[in-house]
């Protein structure tokens, strides 16, 4: 078995030629040659130039490519046998930006970059004043220092300069006013030269009441989102979260026209503040210590979300008019940022209706919002185009699906010549999120059926006398493959990530096979802190030792000890020798917002020794 030294969790694009990946494990070993980036539209491989691991957060890996990715295509990124995907920026400029906005005082100068960014805050183009594109004006100025080429020099803490950037479209209306031009004037402030490592400041924005998942940090939200909060986590020079020092920091928005955040002092128990988006754009949350800006954390406020596209699971359907005549396909709404978006109503309409009453016409199940369900009973055989109109608010998206109506020559599934295996899902993610309910988990189970076909239409099913997964009947009950189970009130996953072969055998000994793939993108972040390597607990009981000597932080919360009921250690993960015990990996029970409990594995990798207390 191949042992992976790191686990690839996610990837996103930050610049035209830059990706940010979340990888756990020994990320310092990752080389550029270990990563493959592929354009899924044309299968072109994008060469990787460099890989950089964040000094403060070793799970944050920056990938730089030789070529820019600005075509709006879907890209696959492969590392250690795991593939993650992202959709590249379309290269359309929606805003301008300047970075950095704080520079160290009393140096020979700091170069200032101008940026063109898209609607999602991805940097489409980055440049200096000397390398700006032809359609950009970019200047630096100051009366409290001086400009040295591409750099600005500010001698004293608090001195200010200005960067002014304009993106031109050179398109004009009838009043000779330029259409679509974007101008921004940004203050640049001198700060104390790195009073604290700026890479140790982290921000994530979630809805009020949601649990924070530091493995999936987010700095973007919509102006229409009304209950958003910014969560802060500051890391010390030892790469551990600071504890009592939060009260020394205040946070404030850099631009009230984009982001509302009044100056607020943090504390050990208050590391969350309410934020409100005003309009689409990029602003910063300035972090101050001793009234000096120590870092600025970017926040992207997007325009109000709206229905921008729909995805139809099966755009071409075949159904019989004389048996099993109802068929459906799922319809999912997508917003302008590529995220799932609710659909209020779906209206299907036959575009080429039959005029003769005897020929009949397709009918539809009314009031569905997640799928189109079609009935073809008694309808004349032929190909029908169905317009699917999905609507939310004032936005309507229309697509066309094809329905091929046939007359089945065989109506009894037992007499069918054509059979095949059908799985309710072929790709399942066992990750349990903050809002995953017990019902959501049950939906992950896979239903298996042997379906009968006539003229390409499903006419029914035949009985499967046995169903196996990789040759075994474990976790199979009737026609259902249970991907999870409940053990003592906790969700236990029956399958690890991988591809599995399903075999179904009918009563007449015909066997049909198919596959399904399980992935587990579980992102619950559990950190450990060994309080003491000497213990008064029973040295033969690993759970008692961990309970007494180890603190845990779940999703960035404060470190705390857990009770025995929330800790388990499998055989083989501990070893006792005389008055010492080694503990490797432990399992910690985590409970989400929906009261679903599940276990997360975390490494302790520590040897504890018995502490003897002598009485006097």
C-alpha positions in Angstrom: 0.0 0.0 0.0 1.3 3.5 -0.9 1.6 5.7 2.1 0.9 9.4 1.4 2.8 12.0 3.3 0.2 14.7 2.5 -3.5 15.0 1.8 -4.7 17.4 -0.9 -8.0 19.0 0.4 -8.9 22.0 -1.8 -7.6 24.5 -4.4 -8.7 27.9 -5.6 -7.4 30.5 -8.0 -6.1 33.8 -6.5 -4.3 35.3 -9.5 -4.2 34.6 -13.2 -1.1 32.4 -12.7 -1.4 31.6 -9.0 -3.4 28.9 -7.1 -3.8 28.5 -3.4 -4.1 24.9 -2.2 -4.9 23.4 1.3 -2.8 20.4 1.9 -2.2 18.6 5.2 0.9 16.6 6.0 4.6 17.2 5.2 4.0 20.0 2.7 7.7 21.0 2.7 8.4 17.9 0.5 6.0 19.0 -2.3 7.9 19.9 -5.6 6.6 21.6 -8.7 6.9 18.3 -10.6 4.5 16.7 -8.1 1.6 18.8 -9.3 -0.2 18.5 -12.6 -2.6 21.3 -13.8 -4.8 20.4 -16.7 -7.4 22.4 -18.8 -10.3 20.0 -19.0 -11.7 21.7 -22.2 -8.6 21.1 -24.4 -6.6 18.7 -22.1 -3.6 21.1 -22.2 -1.2 20.7 -19.3 -0.2 23.9 -17.6 3.4 23.7 -16.4 4.0 24.6 -12.7 6.8 27.1 -12.1 7.0 27.0 -8.3 5.5 25.8 -5.0 5.7 27.8 -1.8 4.5 26.8 1.7 3.2 29.5 4.0 5.6 30.0 7.0 2.8 30.5 9.5 0.3 27.9 8.1 2.0 24.9 6.6 -1.3 23.7 5.1 -1.4 26.7 2.8 0.5 25.9 -0.4 0.9 28.5 -3.2 1.2 27.1 -6.7 2.6 29.4 -9.5 2.2 28.4 -13.1 4.2 29.5 -16.2 1.0 30.3 -18.1 -2.0 32.4 -17.1 -5.4 30.8 -16.7 -8.0 33.4 -17.8 -10.3 31.5 -20.1 -13.1 30.7 -17.7 -12.5 27.0 -18.2 -12.6 24.2 -15.6 -9.1 23.0 -14.6 -8.1 19.9 -12.7 -5.2 19.9 -10.2 -3.6 16.6 -9.3 -1.4 15.9 -6.3 -0.6 12.6 -4.6 -3.2 10.8 -6.6 -6.0 13.2 -5.6 -7.7 15.5 -8.1 -9.4 18.8 -7.2 -10.9 21.2 -9.7 -11.5 25.0 -10.0 -13.1 27.2 -12.6 -10.6 29.8 -13.9 -11.3 33.5 -14.0 -12.9 34.7 -17.3 -10.5 37.6 -17.3 -13.3 40.2 -17.3 -12.2 43.2 -15.1 -14.7 44.2 -12.4 -12.5 46.2 -10.1 -9.0 47.7 -9.5 -6.8 47.3 -6.5 -3.5 48.4 -5.0 -1.1 46.4 -2.8 0.5 46.7 -0.3 -1.4 49.6 1.4 1.0 49.5 4.4 4.7 49.8 3.9 7.5 49.7 6.5 8.8 53.2 7.5 12.3 54.4 7.0 13.4 52.0 4.3 14.9 52.7 0.8 11.4 52.1 -0.6 8.6 49.6 -1.1 7.3 48.7 -4.6 3.6 49.2 -5.0 1.6 46.9 -7.3 -1.6 47.8 -9.2 -4.1 45.0 -9.9 -7.0 44.4 -12.2 -9.4 41.9 -10.5 -12.5 40.0 -11.6 -15.9 39.8 -10.0 -14.6 37.1 -7.5 -11.6 39.1 -6.5 -9.2 37.0 -8.6 -6.2 39.1 -9.8 -6.4 39.1 -13.6 -3.3 41.3 -14.1 -0.7 42.7 -11.7 1.9 45.4 -12.5 4.1 48.3 -11.4 3.9 51.9 -12.5 6.6 51.1 -15.1 4.9 48.0 -16.4 1.3 49.0 -16.4 -0.9 47.9 -19.4 -1.7 50.4 -22.1 -5.3 50.8 -20.9 -4.3 51.6 -17.3 -3.2 54.8 -15.6 -1.2 54.1 -12.4 0.6 56.8 -10.4 2.2 57.2 -7.0 2.5 60.4 -5.0 3.3 61.7 -1.5 4.1 65.0 0.2 5.5 63.2 3.3 8.3 61.2 1.6 9.1 60.6 -2.0 8.6 58.3 -5.0 11.5 56.3 -6.2 10.6 54.7 -9.5 8.1 52.0 -8.8 8.6 52.4 -5.0 7.4 54.8 -2.4 9.6 56.0 0.5 7.9 57.1 3.8 10.4 58.0 6.5 8.2 58.1 9.6 5.5 55.8 11.0 2.1 57.4 10.1 3.4 59.1 6.9 1.1 58.7 4.0 1.2 58.5 0.2 -1.4 57.9 -2.5 -1.7 55.4 -5.3 -4.2 56.3 -8.0 -5.3 53.7 -10.6 -7.7 53.9 -13.5 -8.8 51.1 -15.8 -10.0 52.4 -19.2 -12.4 50.7 -21.6 -12.1 53.5 -24.2 -15.8 53.0 -24.9 -18.0 56.2 -24.8 -21.7 57.0 -24.7 -23.5 59.6 -26.6 -22.4 62.2 -24.1 -18.7 61.3 -24.6 -18.5 59.8 -21.2 -16.3 56.7 -20.9 -18.4 53.6 -20.1 -17.1 51.0 -17.7 -14.0 52.9 -16.6 -12.9 52.2 -13.0 -10.9 54.6 -10.8 -9.6 54.2 -7.3 -7.5 56.3 -5.1 -5.8 54.5 -2.2 -3.9 55.7 0.8 -0.5 54.1 1.6 0.5 54.3 5.2 3.9 53.8 6.8 3.9 51.3 9.7 6.4 50.0 12.2 8.7 47.6 10.4 7.1 44.2 11.0 6.2 44.5 14.7 4.5 41.1 14.4 4.8 38.5 11.5 1.9 39.5 9.2 1.5 36.0 7.9 0.2 35.1 11.3 -3.1 37.0 10.9 -6.0 35.0 9.6 -9.6 36.0 8.7 -12.7 34.0 7.7 -16.2 35.3 7.1 -19.3 33.2 7.8 -23.0 33.7 8.5 -23.8 34.6 12.0 -24.3 31.4 14.0 -22.4 29.1 11.7 -19.4 27.2 13.0 -16.0 28.4 11.8 -14.0 26.0 9.6 -10.4 27.3 9.5 -9.6 24.7 6.9 -11.9 26.6 4.5 -11.1 30.2 5.1 -13.4 32.6 3.2 -13.0 36.3 2.6 -15.9 36.9 0.2 -19.6 37.5 0.7 -22.5 39.2 -1.1 -23.8 42.7 -0.5 -27.2 41.1 0.0 -26.0 38.9 2.9 -27.2 40.7 6.0 -25.9 38.6 8.9 -22.2 38.1 8.2 -19.5 38.0 10.8 -15.7 38.2 10.5 -13.7 35.8 12.6 -10.1 36.4 13.4 -7.3 34.1 14.4 -3.8 35.5 15.1 -0.7 33.2 15.2 2.3 33.9 17.3 6.0 33.5 16.2 5.7 29.9 17.5 3.0 29.2 14.9 0.4 28.8 17.7 -2.6 30.9 18.3 -2.1 33.8 20.7 -4.5 33.6 23.7 -4.6 36.7 26.0 -3.2 39.2 23.5 -6.3 39.8 21.4 -7.3 42.7 23.6 -4.3 44.6 22.2 -5.8 44.6 18.8 -8.5 46.6 17.1 -10.0 46.1 13.7 -11.7 48.6 11.3 -12.7 48.8 7.6 -10.4 50.6 5.2 -13.3 51.7 3.0 -16.8 52.3 4.4 -18.2 52.7 0.9 -17.6 48.9 0.3 -17.5 47.3 3.8 -19.0 48.6 7.0 -17.0 47.7 10.2 -16.6 50.3 12.9 -13.4 50.3 14.9 -13.8 47.4 17.3 -11.4 46.1 20.0 -11.0 42.3 20.2 -10.7 40.2 23.3 -9.9 36.7 24.3 -13.6 35.8 24.2 -14.6 38.2 21.4 -12.8 37.4 18.2 -15.9 37.8 16.0 -17.3 41.1 14.7 -20.3 41.9 12.5 -19.6 43.1 8.9 -21.9 44.5 6.3 -21.3 44.8 2.5 -22.4 48.1 0.9 -21.6 47.5 -2.7 -19.4 45.2 -4.9 -15.7 45.9 -4.5 -12.5 45.1 -2.5 -11.8 46.6 0.9 -9.5 45.7 3.7 -9.9 45.1 7.4 -7.1 46.9 9.0 -5.7 45.3 12.1 -4.2 47.8 14.6 -2.0 47.4 17.6 -1.0 50.5 19.7 -3.0 52.5 17.1 -0.6 51.4 14.3 -1.7 49.3 11.4 0.1 45.9 11.6 -1.6 44.2 8.7 -4.5 44.5 6.3 -6.8 41.6 5.4 -8.6 41.8 2.1 -12.3 41.3 1.9 -14.2 40.9 -1.4 -17.9 42.1 -1.4 -19.7 40.7 -4.5 -22.8 41.9 -6.1 -26.2 40.5 -5.0 -26.4 36.9 -5.9 -28.8 36.0 -8.7 -29.8 33.0 -10.8 -27.3 33.0 -13.7 -27.4 29.4 -15.0 -29.1 26.0 -14.5 -27.6 22.6 -14.8 -29.8 19.7 -16.1 -28.6 16.3 -15.0 -29.8 14.4 -18.1 -30.6 16.7 -21.0 -31.6 13.8 -23.2 -34.2 11.3 -22.0 -35.8 8.1 -23.5 -39.1 6.9 -22.1 -41.7 4.4 -23.2 -45.3 5.4 -23.9 -46.8 2.0 -23.0 -45.0 1.0 -19.7 -43.1 2.8 -17.0 -44.0 6.1 -18.7 -42.8 8.6 -16.1 -39.2 9.9 -16.2 -37.4 12.8 -14.5 -34.2 14.8 -14.5 -32.8 17.0 -11.8 -32.4 20.7 -12.3 -30.0 22.8 -10.2 -29.6 26.6 -10.1 -26.2 28.3 -10.3 -25.5 31.9 -9.4 -23.1 34.2 -11.2 -20.2 33.0 -9.0 -20.7 29.3 -9.8 -22.3 28.4 -6.4 -25.6 26.5 -6.0 -28.6 28.8 -6.0 -32.2 28.1 -5.2 -34.9 27.9 -7.9 -38.3 29.3 -7.1 -40.2 27.8 -10.0 -39.7 25.5 -13.0 -42.0 25.6 -16.0 -41.6 22.9 -18.7 -43.3 23.4 -22.0 -43.5 21.1 -25.1 -42.2 23.1 -28.1 -43.4 20.7 -30.8 -46.8 19.7 -29.6 -49.0 17.1 -31.4 -52.1 18.7 -32.9 -54.2 15.5 -33.2 -56.0 14.6 -30.0 -55.3 10.9 -30.6 -51.5 11.5 -30.6 -51.5 12.9 -27.1 -48.9 15.2 -25.6 -46.3 15.0 -22.8 -47.6 16.1 -19.4 -45.6 17.3 -16.4 -45.8 17.0 -12.6 -46.6 20.6 -11.4 -44.9 22.7 -8.7 -41.5 21.0 -8.7 -38.5 23.2 -8.1 -35.6 20.7 -8.2 -36.5 18.6 -11.2 -38.6 18.1 -14.2 -40.9 15.0 -14.2 -42.4 14.0 -17.5 -45.3 11.6 -18.3 -45.4 10.1 -21.8 -48.3 7.6 -21.3 -50.2 7.2 -24.6 -48.2 9.8 -26.4 -47.3 9.2 -30.0 -43.7 7.9 -30.4 -41.2 10.5 -31.6 -38.7 13.1 -30.4 -40.0 16.1 -28.4 -38.2 19.3 -27.4 -39.1 20.5 -24.0 -38.3 24.1 -22.9 -37.4 24.3 -19.3 -37.9 27.7 -17.8 -36.4 28.2 -14.3 -37.1 31.4 -12.4 -36.0 33.0 -9.2 -37.1 36.6 -8.5 -36.7 38.6 -11.7 -34.2 36.2 -13.3 -35.2 33.5 -15.7 -33.0 30.9 -17.3 -34.3 28.8 -20.2 -32.8 25.5 -21.5 -34.1 22.8 -23.8 -34.1 19.1 -23.2 -34.9 16.3 -25.6 -37.4 13.6 -24.8 -37.4 10.5 -27.1 -40.7 8.7 -26.7 -40.7 5.0 -27.9 -43.2 2.1 -27.9 -41.6 -0.7 -25.9 -41.8 -4.0 -27.8 -41.4 -5.8 -24.4 -43.4 -4.6 -21.4 -42.5 -7.4 -18.9 -39.1 -6.8 -17.4 -38.6 -10.5 -16.9 -38.8 -11.0 -20.7 -36.4 -8.1 -21.6 -33.3 -9.0 -23.6 -31.4 -5.9 -22.4 -30.5 -5.5 -18.8 -28.1 -3.3 -16.9 -27.0 -2.2 -13.4 -28.2 1.2 -12.1 -26.8 2.9 -9.1 -28.6 5.8 -7.5 -25.2 7.6 -7.2 -21.7 6.9 -8.6 -19.8 9.6 -6.8 -20.3 10.2 -3.1 -18.6 12.6 -0.7 -18.8 11.3 2.9 -17.7 14.7 4.4 -20.0 15.9 7.2 -20.3 19.6 7.2 -21.4 22.1 9.9 -25.1 21.8 8.8 -25.2 18.2 7.6 -28.3 16.6 9.1 -29.0 12.9 9.9 -31.4 12.9 6.9 -28.6 14.2 4.6 -26.3 11.4 5.7 -28.9 8.7 4.9 -29.3 10.2 1.4 -25.6 9.2 0.8 -26.6 5.5 0.8 -26.6 3.9 -2.7 -29.6 2.1 -4.0 -28.8 -0.8 -6.5 -31.2 -2.1 -9.1 -31.0 -4.2 -12.2 -33.0 -2.4 -14.8 -34.7 -3.8 -17.9 -34.7 -1.9 -21.3 -36.8 -2.0 -24.4 -35.9 0.3 -27.3 -33.6 2.2 -25.0 -36.3 3.0 -22.4 -36.3 1.6 -18.9 -39.4 -0.6 -18.5 -38.8 -1.8 -15.0 -36.5 -3.8 -12.8 -35.7 -7.4 -12.2 -34.9 -9.0 -8.8 -31.3 -9.2 -7.7 -30.8 -12.3 -5.6 -27.4 -11.0 -4.3 -25.5 -7.8 -4.3 -21.8 -7.5 -3.3 -19.3 -4.7 -3.0 -15.8 -5.8 -3.9 -17.0 -9.4 -3.6 -18.4 -9.0 0.0 -21.9 -8.5 1.3 -20.7 -6.3 4.2 -22.8 -3.1 4.5 -25.4 -4.3 2.0 -29.0 -4.6 3.1 -31.5 -5.6 0.5 -30.9 -3.3 -2.4 -29.1 -0.6 -0.4 -25.4 -0.1 0.2 -25.1 1.7 3.6 -22.1 4.1 3.4 -22.4 5.0 7.1 -23.8 3.5 10.3 -24.8 4.7 13.7 -22.7 3.4 16.6 -23.5 4.6 20.1 -25.0 7.8 18.7 -22.1 8.5 16.4 -21.8 8.4 12.6 -19.3 5.8 11.6 -18.2 5.7 7.9 -18.2 2.2 6.4 -16.1 3.1 3.4 -12.8 4.9 3.0 -12.0 7.0 -0.1 -11.6 4.9 -3.2 -13.4 3.2 -6.0 -15.6 0.1 -5.4 -17.0 -2.6 -7.7 -20.7 -3.5 -7.3 -21.9 -6.8 -8.6 -25.6 -7.7 -8.7 -26.7 -11.3 -9.7 -30.3 -12.0 -10.8 -32.3 -15.1 -10.0 -31.3 -16.6 -13.3 -27.6 -16.2 -12.5 -26.8 -13.3 -14.7 -24.3 -10.9 -13.1 -24.0 -7.2 -13.8 -21.3 -4.9 -12.5 -20.7 -1.2 -12.0 -18.6 1.1 -9.8 -19.0 3.9 -7.4 -16.3 6.3 -6.0 -16.2 7.5 -2.4 -14.3 10.6 -1.5 -14.0 12.2 1.9 -13.3 15.9 1.9 -13.9 16.2 5.7 -12.4 19.5 6.7 -13.0 19.5 10.4 -9.9 21.0 11.9 -8.8 19.4 15.2 -5.5 20.6 16.7 -3.8 19.1 19.8 -1.7 20.6 22.5 0.1 18.3 25.0 -0.1 19.9 28.4 2.3 17.6 30.2 4.2 14.5 29.2 4.2 13.3 32.7 0.9 11.9 33.9 -0.9 10.7 37.0 -3.5 8.8 35.0 -3.5 5.0 34.6 -0.5 4.4 32.3 -2.1 1.4 30.8 -5.2 3.3 29.7 -4.5 5.5 26.6 -7.9 7.3 26.8 -7.4 8.2 30.5 -3.9 9.5 29.6 -5.1 11.6 26.7 -8.1 13.0 28.8 -5.7 14.1 31.5 -2.8 15.4 29.4 -4.0 16.6 26.0 -6.1 19.7 25.0 -7.9 19.9 21.7 -9.0 22.9 19.5 -11.9 22.1 17.2 -12.2 24.4 14.1 -10.1 27.1 15.7 -11.9 27.2 19.1 -9.9 27.6 22.3 -7.9 24.6 23.4 -9.7 22.6 26.1 -9.6 19.1 27.5 -12.3 16.6 26.5 -14.0 13.9 28.5 -13.5 10.2 28.0 -16.7 9.8 26.1 -15.3 12.0 23.3 -12.0 10.2 23.0 -11.1 6.8 21.6 -7.8 5.1 20.7 -7.8 2.0 18.5 -5.6 -1.0 19.2 -2.3 -0.6 17.5 -2.3 3.2 18.1 -0.8 2.9 21.6 1.9 0.8 23.3 2.7 0.5 27.0 6.2 -0.3 28.2 6.9 -0.4 31.9 6.0 3.1 33.2 5.5 4.8 29.8 2.8 4.8 27.1 3.1 5.9 23.5 -0.1 7.3 21.9 -0.2 7.7 18.2 -3.5 8.6 16.5 -6.7 9.3 18.6 -10.3 9.7 17.5 -12.2 12.7 18.8 -16.0 13.0 18.7 -17.2 16.3 17.1 -20.9 17.4 17.0 -22.1 19.8 14.3 -24.9 22.4 14.2 -27.5 19.6 13.5 -26.5 17.5 16.5 -24.8 15.0 14.3 -21.8 13.5 16.1 -18.9 11.9 14.2 -15.3 11.0 14.8 -12.2 12.8 13.5 -8.7 11.3 13.6 -5.9 13.5 14.9 -2.3 12.7 15.7 -0.9 13.0 19.2 2.4 11.0 18.6 3.7 11.5 22.1 5.2 9.2 24.8 3.9 9.9 28.3 5.6 8.7 31.5 4.1 7.9 34.9 4.4 10.6 37.5 4.8 9.1 40.9 3.6 11.2 43.8 5.4 10.4 47.1 3.7 11.1 50.4 5.6 12.7 53.2 
